[in-house]
Amino acid sequence: MQFPVVLHKDDGTGYGVTVPDLPGCFSAGDTPEEAIASAHEAIACHVEGLLMDGEPIPERDRLELHQANADYADGIWALVDVDVSRLSSKTIRVNVTMPARVLSIVDEAASREGESRSGLLTRAALQFVDRRIDAP
């Protein structure tokens, strides 16, 4: 999903970024490129927070409508593409094959933790991926 953003700069400062379609979503950077990259992360975090709170992603207004807003006069416009499907908390049923012994161990661990099998496997998978990403 593409989100229009407006970059603004005051003398002696970096570039501030406002995301008109996501009230409260702001970002900044020393260069336009850094500001846009930072905006991508800010949008993803903002949308993820909305989804976690059970809120819908706001509808986008037309870029022309934003450009006509006096609050954004003299701004530099860009579109930031964020794959919101990667942020969705919607569950998807998958079919997984594993040895019965391993499934039994998973079920025992889930029971000890007060979780479902799916919840435990999801948490374990995310922890594994995080460790791999953080590893040197």
C-alpha positions in Angstrom: 0.0 0.0 0.0 1.4 3.4 -0.9 1.2 6.2 1.6 1.7 9.8 0.5 4.2 11.6 2.8 5.3 15.2 2.8 8.8 16.3 3.7 9.4 19.7 5.2 12.6 21.4 6.2 13.3 24.5 8.3 16.6 26.3 8.2 19.2 24.5 10.3 17.2 21.3 10.7 16.8 17.9 9.0 13.8 16.9 7.1 10.6 16.2 9.0 8.1 13.8 7.5 4.3 13.9 8.0 2.0 11.0 6.9 -1.3 12.8 6.3 -3.4 9.6 6.2 -2.1 8.4 9.5 -2.6 11.1 12.1 0.2 11.0 14.7 2.6 9.3 12.4 5.8 11.4 12.0 9.4 10.8 11.0 12.6 12.6 10.2 16.0 12.3 8.6 19.1 14.3 7.7 18.6 13.9 4.0 15.4 13.3 1.9 16.5 9.7 1.3 17.0 9.1 5.1 13.7 10.8 5.9 11.8 8.6 3.4 13.5 5.5 4.7 12.6 6.5 8.3 9.0 7.2 7.1 8.8 3.6 5.9 9.7 2.3 9.3 7.3 4.8 11.1 4.4 3.9 8.8 5.0 0.1 9.4 5.1 0.6 13.1 2.1 2.8 13.1 0.0 0.4 11.0 1.2 -2.6 13.1 0.0 -0.7 16.2 -3.4 0.0 14.7 -3.8 -3.7 13.7 -2.7 -4.9 17.2 -5.3 -2.6 18.7 -8.0 -4.0 16.4 -8.2 -0.7 14.5 -8.7 -0.5 10.8 -6.0 1.1 8.5 -7.4 4.5 7.6 -8.6 5.0 4.0 -6.2 7.0 1.9 -7.2 10.4 0.6 -6.3 11.4 -2.9 -2.8 13.0 -3.1 -4.4 16.1 -4.8 -6.5 16.6 -1.7 -3.5 16.6 0.6 -1.5 18.9 -1.7 -4.3 21.4 -1.5 -4.0 21.5 2.3 -2.3 24.7 3.4 -0.6 22.8 6.3 1.6 21.1 3.7 2.4 24.1 1.5 6.0 24.1 0.2 6.4 20.4 1.1 8.2 17.8 -1.0 5.8 14.9 -1.7 6.7 11.2 -2.0 4.9 7.9 -1.9 6.1 5.3 0.5 5.2 1.7 -0.2 4.6 -0.5 2.8 3.5 -4.1 2.5 0.7 -4.1 5.1 0.0 -7.8 4.4 3.2 -8.6 6.3 1.9 -6.7 9.3 -1.6 -8.2 9.3 -2.5 -10.2 12.4 -4.9 -12.3 10.4 -4.4 -16.0 11.1 -3.9 -18.5 8.3 -4.3 -22.2 8.6 -1.2 -24.2 7.5 -0.5 -27.9 7.3 2.7 -28.9 9.0 4.3 -32.3 9.1 6.5 -33.4 12.1 7.4 -36.5 14.0 4.8 -37.6 16.5 7.4 -37.5 19.3 8.2 -33.8 18.5 4.5 -33.0 18.4 4.0 -34.6 21.8 6.9 -32.5 23.2 5.4 -29.3 21.7 1.9 -30.1 23.1 3.4 -30.7 26.6 5.4 -27.4 26.4 2.3 -25.5 25.2 0.2 -27.0 28.1 2.9 -26.0 30.7 3.0 -22.5 29.2 -0.8 -22.2 29.1 -0.7 -21.7 25.4 -2.2 -23.4 22.4 0.0 -25.5 20.1 -0.3 -22.8 17.4 0.6 -20.0 19.9 3.7 -21.9 21.1 4.9 -22.7 17.6 4.3 -19.1 16.5 6.3 -17.7 19.5 9.1 -20.2 19.0 9.3 -19.4 15.3 9.5 -15.7 15.9 12.1 -16.1 18.6 14.2 -18.3 16.3 14.0 -15.8 13.4 14.8 -12.9 15.7 17.9 -14.7 17.0 19.1 -15.3 13.4 18.5 -11.7 12.4 20.4 -10.4 15.5 23.3 -12.8 15.1 26.5 -11.4 13.7 
